[in-house]
């Protein structure tokens, strides 16, 4: 019986991967590679894919597959996938370093966050890449991407893709005190891109 349930879980994940990864590839092309974050005691299996920038004017992206079906510490499924967009040069870091960072913040989010409501701010972390000034993280509704990625249907389930945006400590404080709209207004008035994690 346990073999059947194991096979059912594998099939369920294979279907989830096919649908979600297919939606990502339709928009961003082929991923270059992936890492897998597992927590066997929780039954967690999250794959993180790296989609390199097509050219210097394009964004590079890191996106999860499987976070949506991962159970939090309270037993509820996360229900969302994450996407992080970065400049073509990854903010001066290697893809491996960013994979490590994303795995760390995902593990913390799964353990500590009670739900996937947005916007949510994760405070500055020493786990962030050393060369980035944006060491905090904003989780918000997906922006700047195809509307087709905002919600992905898998059978009767609807998976929301949310945006993981590196932000500075000052920006995180602004969001917490005055809201995302104030942050958007601030970003509109500076010369740096919202996906540049080295902005002052």
C-alpha positions as CSV (number, residue, x, y, z in Angstrom):
1,X,0.0,0.0,0.0
2,X,2.8,2.4,0.9
3,X,4.4,1.7,-2.5
4,X,1.2,2.8,-4.3
5,X,0.9,6.0,-2.3
6,X,4.6,6.7,-3.0
7,X,4.0,6.1,-6.7
8,X,0.9,8.3,-6.6
9,X,3.0,11.1,-5.0
10,X,5.7,10.7,-7.7
11,X,3.1,10.9,-10.4
12,X,1.4,13.9,-8.8
13,X,4.7,15.7,-8.6
14,X,5.6,14.7,-12.2
15,X,2.3,16.3,-13.4
16,X,2.9,19.4,-11.3
17,X,6.4,19.8,-12.7
18,X,5.2,19.3,-16.3
19,X,2.5,22.0,-16.0
20,X,4.5,24.6,-14.0
21,X,7.8,24.1,-15.7
22,X,6.1,24.1,-19.1
23,X,4.5,27.5,-18.3
24,X,7.9,28.9,-17.3
25,X,9.6,27.6,-20.4
26,X,7.0,29.0,-22.6
27,X,7.9,32.5,-21.3
28,X,11.6,32.2,-20.5
29,X,13.0,29.4,-22.7
30,X,15.1,26.5,-21.5
31,X,16.5,26.5,-17.9
32,X,20.2,26.1,-17.7
33,X,20.1,23.9,-14.6
34,X,18.4,23.3,-11.3
35,X,19.0,22.4,-7.7
36,X,16.7,20.3,-5.5
37,X,15.8,21.1,-1.9
38,X,14.5,18.2,0.1
39,X,13.3,17.7,3.6
40,X,12.4,14.0,3.8
41,X,11.0,14.3,7.3
42,X,8.5,16.8,6.0
43,X,8.0,15.2,2.6
44,X,9.3,18.4,1.0
45,X,10.7,18.3,-2.5
46,X,11.3,21.7,-4.2
47,X,13.1,22.1,-7.4
48,X,14.7,25.5,-8.2
49,X,15.4,26.3,-11.9
50,X,17.7,28.9,-13.3
51,X,16.7,30.6,-16.5
52,X,19.6,32.7,-17.8
53,X,19.0,36.1,-19.5
54,X,18.7,35.9,-23.3
55,X,20.8,39.1,-23.6
56,X,22.1,42.0,-21.5
57,X,18.7,43.7,-21.6
58,X,16.8,40.7,-20.3
59,X,16.3,39.5,-16.8
60,X,17.7,36.2,-15.4
61,X,15.2,34.2,-13.4
62,X,15.2,31.6,-10.6
63,X,11.9,29.8,-10.1
64,X,10.5,27.1,-7.9
65,X,8.6,24.0,-8.8
66,X,7.0,22.0,-6.0
67,X,6.9,24.7,-3.3
68,X,3.2,24.9,-3.8
69,X,2.7,21.3,-2.6
70,X,5.2,21.5,0.3
71,X,3.6,21.4,3.8
72,X,4.5,24.2,6.2
73,X,5.2,23.5,9.9
74,X,1.5,24.0,10.6
75,X,0.6,21.2,8.1
76,X,-0.9,23.5,5.4
77,X,0.5,23.4,1.8
78,X,2.4,26.5,0.8
79,X,0.2,26.9,-2.3
80,X,2.5,29.2,-4.2
81,X,5.7,29.1,-6.3
82,X,8.4,31.7,-6.2
83,X,10.1,33.6,-9.0
84,X,13.1,35.9,-8.5
85,X,14.2,38.1,-11.4
86,X,17.8,39.5,-11.4
87,X,19.9,41.4,-13.9
88,X,21.7,39.4,-16.6
89,X,24.9,39.4,-14.5
90,X,23.0,38.1,-11.4
91,X,24.1,41.1,-9.4
92,X,27.7,40.1,-9.6
93,X,27.2,36.7,-8.0
94,X,27.4,33.2,-9.3
95,X,24.3,31.1,-9.9
96,X,25.5,28.6,-7.3
97,X,25.6,31.4,-4.7
98,X,22.1,32.5,-5.5
99,X,20.8,28.9,-5.4
100,X,22.2,28.6,-1.9
101,X,20.6,31.8,-0.8
102,X,17.2,30.9,-2.3
103,X,17.3,27.5,-0.6
104,X,18.1,29.1,2.7
105,X,15.2,31.6,2.5
106,X,12.8,28.9,1.2
107,X,13.6,26.6,4.1
108,X,13.1,29.5,6.6
109,X,9.8,30.5,4.9
110,X,8.5,26.9,5.0
111,X,9.3,26.6,8.7
112,X,8.3,30.1,9.9
113,X,5.6,31.7,7.7
114,X,2.1,30.7,8.7
115,X,0.7,31.3,5.2
116,X,1.5,32.7,1.7
117,X,-0.4,36.0,2.0
118,X,1.4,38.9,0.2
119,X,2.9,41.3,0.6
120,X,5.3,39.8,3.1
121,X,8.7,41.2,4.1
122,X,11.6,38.9,5.3
123,X,14.1,41.1,7.1
124,X,17.8,41.6,6.2
125,X,19.8,38.3,6.4
126,X,23.5,37.5,6.6
127,X,22.6,34.6,4.2
128,X,22.2,37.1,1.4
129,X,25.0,37.4,-1.1
130,X,27.8,39.6,0.3
131,X,27.9,41.9,-2.8
132,X,24.2,42.8,-2.6
133,X,23.0,45.8,-0.8
134,X,19.4,44.3,-1.0
135,X,19.7,41.7,1.8
136,X,16.0,41.7,2.8
137,X,13.2,40.1,0.7
138,X,9.8,41.2,-0.4
139,X,7.2,38.6,-1.4
140,X,4.5,40.2,-3.5
141,X,2.2,39.5,-6.4
142,X,3.9,38.8,-9.7
143,X,4.7,41.9,-11.8
144,X,6.5,42.5,-15.0
145,X,5.8,39.0,-16.3
146,X,3.1,37.5,-18.5
147,X,-0.3,37.4,-16.9
148,X,-0.5,33.7,-17.7
149,X,2.1,33.1,-15.0
150,X,0.2,34.8,-12.2
151,X,-2.0,31.7,-11.7
152,X,-1.2,28.3,-13.1
153,X,-4.0,25.7,-13.1
154,X,-3.1,22.1,-12.3
155,X,-6.4,20.1,-12.5
156,X,-8.7,21.7,-10.0
157,X,-5.9,23.4,-8.1
158,X,-4.8,27.0,-8.8
159,X,-1.2,27.8,-8.0
160,X,-0.2,31.4,-7.6
161,X,3.3,32.5,-8.7
162,X,4.7,35.2,-6.4
163,X,7.6,37.5,-6.8
164,X,10.6,37.3,-4.5
165,X,12.2,40.7,-4.7
166,X,15.5,41.5,-2.9
167,X,15.1,44.8,-1.1
168,X,17.4,47.0,1.1
169,X,16.8,47.4,4.8
170,X,15.6,50.9,4.2
171,X,13.1,49.7,1.5
172,X,11.9,46.9,3.8
173,X,11.2,49.5,6.6
174,X,9.4,51.7,4.1
175,X,7.1,48.8,3.1
176,X,6.4,47.8,6.7
177,X,5.6,51.3,7.7
178,X,3.8,52.7,4.7
179,X,3.0,49.8,2.4
180,X,4.0,48.5,-1.0
181,X,2.5,51.5,-2.8
182,X,5.0,53.8,-1.0
183,X,7.8,51.4,-2.1
184,X,6.5,51.5,-5.7
185,X,6.5,55.3,-5.6
186,X,10.0,55.3,-4.2
187,X,11.3,52.9,-6.9
188,X,9.7,55.0,-9.6
189,X,11.7,58.0,-8.5
190,X,15.2,56.4,-8.5
191,X,17.4,55.5,-11.5
192,X,18.0,51.9,-10.4
193,X,15.9,48.9,-11.5
194,X,13.8,47.0,-9.0
195,X,15.6,43.8,-10.0
196,X,19.1,45.3,-9.3
197,X,20.2,43.9,-5.9
198,X,23.2,46.2,-5.7
199,X,21.2,49.5,-5.7
200,X,22.2,51.9,-2.9
